[in-house]
Amino acid sequence: MIKVKPNTCYRTITWSSCLLTLILSLNSCINAYQPDAITTVSLLVVDGQITDQPGPYTIKLSRTADYSFKSLSLLEAGATVVISDNLGNKETLKEQSPGGIYQSSIDGIRGVPGRLYKLTIQTKAGTRYESEAEIMPAVPPIQKLYYESNYTPATVATAQSQNWSVYLDTKDPDTLGNYYKWSWTHYEVVDACQKTFVANRSIYTGISCCTDCWDVTRCYTCVNLNSDVNINGRAISRQFITDVPFNSLGRYYIEIEQQALSRKAYLFWKSVQQLTSNTGGLFDVAPSSIQGNVKCITNPKEPVYGYFGIAGLSAGYLIVDQSAGKGAPKADFPTVIPYPTRPACIVCDNSLYRTPNKPRFWTY
């Protein structure tokens, strides 16, 4: 380390030389800071549900990881996962590739309102977990799905804005104690299963999919809830679902699901909603770990995260005509598929974000 004596700079060297000496002195003292990783116990996370709609149903098992920049959420592979009801019906789910995702068969177990359901898990290491048995509630049908245009003209300070708000109407049953959760999924035909951006031409060059293929868009952080505490037996009108962006002049296909939840499931998602909507204000709820309905039987003191949902479900779809939008859409760059290509086509992924399976209400 270089040491500089007091007043040395004033007596023997120029200001620029002194400054350089000080910089070298500081740099020679700096070592890269490498914080220690905080090691935590790896805990199970459960994500999935059964409904009264045809399967397959999917259960995802993962593990929490160390809190560090190296951390990952690790999939729990090799487990035995069983869904059962109170009448003795049960099904062992099949693990999907690459592992940690477990799925029932298309013609396997199916939820029936009024029955009790639970999830049983035994890991490869022999640890056993069970969810609390819950009754599947019945869900009222979606009565109407519709959208309304939102257009804001350009001003000196802002550009014009165009989108469409999607709404839902339904009717709450006369019995008190109904809880609802809404979600949506957008499917869009994939023009190429592999793309490369060509900057100097402002286009993509692509390779076609081997089969029909759709991109899948959801909002994973949106928690849209309601209960009949103040509306028991009355209509639920203009329930907001989402905003559709103006990104093309084509038709925007969106599926909407209305779920009937148990009170415990509603309170779980209400806690998730509060945490995800916090803005860091003085009076926000302090962050906490939200416990679900799954417990470790082998070690009752071990926390388990996530929730096994048992929900009645009503679904519908809507096609938003974006050609009626004002102004120009915020479209992506076009895709050009040269012929021939090598390989001739790319297999469509079957994942959370892309699927070769035709959407349930797809008609065009």
C-alpha positions as CSV (number, residue, x, y, z in Angstrom):
1,M,0.0,0.0,0.0
2,I,1.3,3.5,-0.9
3,K,1.3,5.9,2.0
4,V,1.2,9.7,1.6
5,K,2.6,11.8,4.4
6,P,0.8,15.0,5.4
7,N,1.6,18.1,3.3
8,T,3.9,16.1,1.0
9,C,1.8,17.1,-2.0
10,Y,2.2,20.8,-1.2
11,R,6.0,20.8,-0.9
12,T,7.4,18.4,-3.4
13,I,5.0,17.5,-6.2
14,T,2.3,19.2,-8.4
15,W,-1.4,18.9,-7.8
16,S,-1.9,16.5,-10.7
17,S,0.9,14.2,-9.4
18,C,-0.6,14.4,-5.9
19,L,-4.1,13.4,-7.2
20,L,-2.7,10.5,-9.1
21,T,-0.8,9.4,-6.0
22,L,-4.0,9.5,-3.9
23,I,-6.0,7.5,-6.5
24,L,-3.3,4.8,-6.6
25,S,-3.3,4.8,-2.8
26,L,-7.1,4.3,-2.7
27,N,-7.1,1.6,-5.4
28,S,-4.4,-0.3,-3.7
29,C,-6.6,-0.6,-0.6
30,I,-9.7,-1.8,-2.4
31,N,-10.6,-5.5,-2.4
32,A,-13.7,-7.0,-4.1
33,Y,-16.5,-7.5,-1.5
34,Q,-17.8,-11.1,-1.6
35,P,-20.7,-11.4,0.8
36,D,-21.2,-14.8,2.4
37,A,-24.2,-16.7,1.1
38,I,-27.0,-17.1,3.7
39,T,-27.7,-20.8,4.0
40,T,-31.3,-21.8,4.7
41,V,-33.1,-25.0,5.0
42,S,-34.5,-26.1,1.6
43,L,-38.3,-26.2,1.9
44,L,-41.0,-27.7,-0.3
45,V,-43.2,-25.4,-2.5
46,V,-46.5,-26.8,-3.8
47,D,-48.3,-25.2,-6.8
48,G,-51.4,-26.7,-8.4
49,Q,-55.1,-27.5,-8.1
50,I,-58.0,-29.7,-9.1
51,T,-61.2,-28.3,-10.5
52,D,-64.6,-29.6,-11.8
53,Q,-63.4,-29.2,-15.4
54,P,-61.8,-32.1,-17.3
55,G,-58.1,-32.7,-16.6
56,P,-55.3,-33.1,-16.9
57,Y,-54.4,-31.3,-13.6
58,T,-50.9,-30.2,-12.9
59,I,-48.9,-30.1,-9.7
60,K,-45.5,-28.4,-9.6
61,L,-43.1,-29.2,-6.8
62,S,-40.0,-27.1,-6.1
63,R,-37.6,-26.3,-3.3
64,T,-36.6,-22.9,-1.9
65,A,-32.9,-22.2,-2.3
66,D,-30.2,-20.2,-0.6
67,Y,-30.7,-16.4,-0.6
68,S,-27.8,-15.3,-2.8
69,F,-27.1,-14.3,-6.3
70,K,-26.4,-18.0,-7.1
71,S,-29.8,-19.1,-5.8
72,L,-32.3,-21.0,-7.9
73,S,-35.7,-22.6,-7.3
74,L,-35.0,-26.3,-7.6
75,L,-37.6,-28.7,-9.0
76,E,-38.5,-31.7,-6.7
77,A,-38.1,-34.7,-9.0
78,G,-38.8,-38.3,-8.3
79,A,-41.8,-37.8,-5.9
80,T,-45.0,-39.8,-5.7
81,V,-47.9,-37.4,-6.0
82,V,-51.5,-38.6,-5.4
83,I,-54.9,-36.7,-5.6
84,S,-57.7,-38.5,-3.8
85,D,-61.3,-37.8,-2.7
86,N,-63.5,-38.9,0.3
87,L,-65.2,-41.6,-1.8
88,G,-62.0,-43.6,-2.3
89,N,-61.2,-42.3,-5.8
90,K,-57.5,-41.5,-6.3
91,E,-54.9,-41.1,-9.0
92,T,-51.1,-41.1,-9.0
93,L,-49.9,-38.3,-11.2
94,K,-47.3,-38.9,-13.9
95,E,-44.0,-36.9,-13.7
96,Q,-43.3,-34.9,-16.8
97,S,-39.9,-34.2,-18.3
98,P,-37.6,-32.7,-17.1
99,G,-39.0,-33.4,-13.7
100,G,-40.8,-31.7,-10.8
101,I,-44.0,-31.3,-12.8
102,Y,-46.7,-33.9,-12.2
103,Q,-49.8,-34.3,-14.2
104,S,-53.0,-36.4,-14.1
105,S,-54.3,-38.2,-17.2
106,I,-56.9,-36.7,-19.5
107,D,-59.5,-39.3,-18.5
108,G,-58.4,-39.6,-14.9
109,I,-59.8,-38.2,-11.7
110,R,-62.1,-35.2,-12.0
111,G,-63.3,-32.8,-9.4
112,V,-67.0,-32.9,-8.3
113,P,-68.5,-30.1,-6.2
114,G,-69.4,-31.2,-2.7
115,R,-66.7,-33.8,-2.5
116,L,-63.5,-33.6,-0.3
117,Y,-60.1,-33.6,-2.0
118,K,-56.6,-33.8,-0.7
119,L,-53.1,-34.1,-2.1
120,T,-50.5,-36.6,-0.8
121,I,-46.8,-36.3,-1.6
122,Q,-43.9,-38.6,-0.8
123,T,-40.5,-37.4,-1.9
124,K,-37.7,-39.5,-3.3
125,A,-36.0,-39.1,0.1
126,G,-39.1,-40.6,1.9
127,T,-40.5,-37.4,3.4
128,R,-44.4,-37.4,3.4
129,Y,-46.6,-34.3,2.9
130,E,-50.4,-34.0,2.9
131,S,-52.8,-31.2,2.2
132,E,-55.9,-30.5,4.4
133,A,-59.0,-32.1,2.9
134,E,-61.2,-29.4,1.5
135,I,-64.7,-29.4,-0.1
136,M,-64.9,-28.4,-3.7
137,P,-67.4,-25.5,-3.9
138,A,-69.8,-25.1,-6.8
139,V,-69.3,-22.1,-9.1
140,P,-71.9,-19.9,-10.8
141,P,-71.6,-19.7,-14.5
142,I,-70.1,-16.7,-16.3
143,Q,-73.0,-14.9,-17.7
144,K,-71.3,-12.4,-20.0
145,L,-67.8,-11.4,-21.2
146,Y,-67.3,-8.2,-23.0
147,Y,-64.8,-5.4,-23.7
148,E,-64.7,-1.6,-23.9
149,S,-62.3,0.6,-25.9
150,N,-60.1,3.0,-24.1
151,Y,-58.5,5.7,-26.2
152,T,-56.6,8.8,-25.0
153,P,-55.5,11.3,-27.7
154,A,-52.0,12.5,-27.9
155,T,-51.0,15.7,-26.0
156,V,-47.9,17.8,-26.1
157,A,-46.3,15.7,-23.3
158,T,-47.7,12.2,-24.0
159,A,-48.4,9.9,-27.0
160,Q,-51.8,8.6,-27.9
161,S,-52.9,5.5,-26.1
162,Q,-55.3,2.7,-27.2
163,N,-56.3,-0.5,-25.3
164,W,-59.4,-2.4,-24.4
165,S,-60.7,-3.3,-20.9
166,V,-62.2,-6.8,-20.4
167,Y,-65.1,-7.2,-18.0
168,L,-67.2,-10.1,-16.7
169,D,-70.8,-10.4,-15.3
170,T,-72.0,-13.2,-13.1
171,K,-74.7,-13.8,-10.4
172,D,-73.8,-14.7,-6.8
173,P,-75.9,-17.5,-5.2
174,D,-78.3,-16.7,-2.4
175,T,-76.2,-18.6,0.2
176,L,-73.7,-16.5,2.1
177,G,-70.0,-17.5,2.0
178,N,-69.0,-17.5,-1.7
179,Y,-65.4,-16.5,-2.7
180,Y,-64.1,-15.8,-6.1
181,K,-60.8,-15.6,-8.0
182,W,-60.5,-14.6,-11.7
183,S,-57.6,-15.3,-14.1
184,W,-56.9,-15.0,-17.8
185,T,-54.8,-16.5,-20.5
186,H,-53.9,-15.1,-23.9
187,Y,-53.0,-17.5,-26.8
188,E,-51.4,-16.3,-30.0
189,V,-50.4,-18.3,-33.1
190,V,-46.6,-18.6,-33.3
191,D,-45.3,-17.4,-36.7
192,A,-41.9,-19.2,-36.2
193,C,-40.6,-21.5,-33.5
194,Q,-37.1,-20.1,-33.9
195,K,-36.2,-16.5,-34.6
196,T,-33.1,-14.4,-35.3
197,F,-33.3,-10.6,-35.4
198,V,-31.6,-9.0,-38.3
199,A,-30.8,-5.4,-37.1
200,N,-29.8,-3.9,-40.4
201,R,-33.2,-5.0,-42.0
202,S,-35.4,-4.6,-38.9
203,I,-36.9,-8.0,-39.4
204,Y,-36.7,-11.5,-37.9
205,T,-35.7,-14.5,-39.9
206,G,-37.3,-17.7,-38.7
207,I,-37.8,-21.4,-38.9
208,S,-41.4,-22.8,-39.0
209,C,-42.9,-25.0,-36.3
210,C,-43.4,-28.6,-37.1
211,T,-47.0,-28.4,-35.8
212,D,-49.6,-25.8,-34.9
213,C,-48.1,-23.8,-32.0
214,W,-49.3,-21.0,-29.7
215,D,-47.5,-18.5,-27.4
216,V,-49.1,-18.4,-24.0
217,T,-49.3,-15.2,-22.0
218,R,-50.6,-14.9,-18.4
219,C,-50.2,-12.5,-15.5
220,Y,-48.4,-14.5,-12.8
221,T,-48.4,-11.7,-10.3
222,C,-52.1,-10.7,-10.7
223,V,-54.4,-11.8,-7.9
224,N,-58.0,-10.8,-8.7
225,L,-60.4,-11.7,-5.8
226,N,-63.9,-10.9,-4.5
227,S,-66.4,-12.3,-2.0
228,D,-70.1,-12.0,-1.4
229,V,-69.8,-10.3,2.0
230,N,-71.5,-7.1,0.7
231,I,-73.2,-8.5,-2.4
232,N,-74.8,-11.8,-1.3
233,G,-77.3,-13.1,-3.8
234,R,-76.9,-10.1,-6.1
235,A,-75.3,-9.6,-9.5
236,I,-71.6,-9.1,-9.9
237,S,-71.4,-6.6,-12.8
238,R,-68.4,-5.1,-14.6
239,Q,-65.9,-7.2,-12.8
240,F,-62.6,-6.1,-14.3
241,I,-60.4,-8.8,-15.7
242,T,-57.5,-7.2,-17.6
243,D,-56.5,-4.6,-20.3
244,V,-55.7,-5.8,-23.8
245,P,-52.9,-4.0,-25.5
246,F,-53.0,-2.6,-29.0
247,N,-50.3,-4.7,-30.6
248,S,-51.8,-5.7,-34.0
249,L,-54.7,-5.2,-36.3
250,G,-55.8,-8.8,-35.8
251,R,-58.0,-10.6,-33.4
252,Y,-56.9,-11.0,-29.8
253,Y,-58.0,-14.3,-28.2
254,I,-58.3,-14.5,-24.4
255,E,-59.7,-17.1,-22.1
256,I,-61.1,-16.1,-18.7
257,E,-61.6,-18.4,-15.7
258,Q,-63.9,-17.8,-12.8
259,Q,-63.1,-19.9,-9.7
260,A,-65.1,-20.6,-6.6
261,L,-62.8,-20.9,-3.6
262,S,-63.0,-22.2,-0.1
263,R,-62.8,-19.5,2.6
264,K,-59.3,-20.7,3.6
265,A,-58.1,-20.6,-0.1
266,Y,-59.6,-17.1,-0.4
267,L,-57.7,-15.9,2.8
268,F,-54.5,-17.4,1.4
269,W,-54.8,-15.5,-1.9
270,K,-55.9,-12.4,-0.1
271,S,-52.6,-12.5,1.9
272,V,-50.7,-13.0,-1.4
273,Q,-52.5,-10.1,-2.9
274,Q,-51.6,-7.8,-0.1
275,L,-48.0,-8.7,-0.2
276,T,-47.7,-8.3,-4.0
277,S,-49.5,-4.9,-4.0
278,N,-47.4,-3.4,-1.2
279,T,-45.5,-0.2,-2.3
280,G,-43.1,0.1,0.6
281,G,-45.1,2.7,2.4
282,L,-45.0,3.4,6.1
283,F,-48.2,1.5,6.9
284,D,-47.8,-1.4,4.5
285,V,-48.1,-4.9,5.9
286,A,-44.7,-6.2,6.8
287,P,-43.4,-9.0,4.5
288,S,-44.0,-12.5,5.8
289,S,-44.1,-16.1,4.8
290,I,-47.6,-17.2,3.8
291,Q,-48.5,-20.7,4.9
292,G,-50.7,-22.8,2.7
293,N,-52.8,-25.9,3.3
294,V,-50.0,-28.5,2.9
295,K,-48.2,-29.9,6.0
296,C,-45.2,-32.2,6.5
297,I,-46.4,-35.4,8.1
298,T,-42.8,-36.7,8.7
299,N,-41.7,-33.6,10.5
300,P,-44.7,-31.4,11.6
301,K,-42.3,-28.5,12.5
302,E,-41.1,-28.2,8.9
303,P,-42.9,-25.3,7.0
304,V,-44.4,-25.9,3.6
305,Y,-45.2,-23.2,1.1
306,G,-47.8,-22.9,-1.6
307,Y,-51.3,-24.1,-1.9
308,F,-53.2,-27.1,-3.3
309,G,-56.3,-25.6,-4.7
310,I,-59.8,-27.2,-4.9
311,A,-62.0,-25.0,-7.0
312,G,-65.2,-25.0,-9.0
313,L,-64.4,-23.4,-12.3
314,S,-66.4,-21.7,-15.0
315,A,-64.5,-20.7,-18.2
316,G,-65.2,-18.7,-21.3
317,Y,-63.4,-16.8,-24.1
318,L,-63.5,-13.5,-25.8
319,I,-62.1,-12.2,-29.1
320,V,-61.1,-8.6,-29.1
321,D,-61.2,-7.0,-32.6
322,Q,-58.1,-4.8,-32.6
323,S,-58.8,-3.6,-36.2
324,A,-61.1,-1.0,-34.6
325,G,-58.3,0.6,-32.7
326,K,-57.3,4.2,-33.3
327,G,-53.9,5.0,-34.6
328,A,-51.1,2.5,-35.3
329,P,-50.6,-0.6,-33.2
330,K,-47.3,-1.2,-31.3
331,A,-46.4,-4.2,-33.4
332,D,-43.3,-6.3,-33.3
333,F,-40.9,-6.5,-36.3
334,P,-42.1,-8.8,-39.1
335,T,-40.9,-12.4,-39.4
336,V,-39.5,-13.7,-42.7
337,I,-39.2,-17.5,-43.2
338,P,-36.7,-18.3,-46.0
339,Y,-37.1,-21.5,-48.0
340,P,-35.6,-24.0,-47.6
341,T,-34.4,-23.9,-44.0
342,R,-32.2,-26.2,-42.0
343,P,-33.7,-27.8,-40.1
344,A,-36.9,-27.8,-42.0
345,C,-39.0,-27.1,-38.9
346,I,-38.6,-26.8,-35.1
347,V,-40.7,-28.8,-32.6
348,C,-43.1,-26.6,-30.6
349,D,-42.3,-26.4,-26.9
350,N,-44.9,-27.6,-24.4
351,S,-44.3,-25.3,-21.5
352,L,-45.9,-22.5,-19.4
353,Y,-45.1,-20.1,-22.2
354,R,-45.8,-22.1,-25.4
355,T,-48.0,-25.1,-26.4
356,P,-48.8,-27.3,-29.3
357,N,-52.2,-28.0,-27.8
358,K,-55.1,-26.2,-29.3
359,P,-56.8,-23.8,-26.9
360,R,-60.1,-25.2,-25.7
361,F,-62.3,-22.6,-27.4
362,W,-60.2,-21.9,-30.5
363,T,-62.4,-21.7,-33.6
364,Y,-60.2,-20.0,-36.2
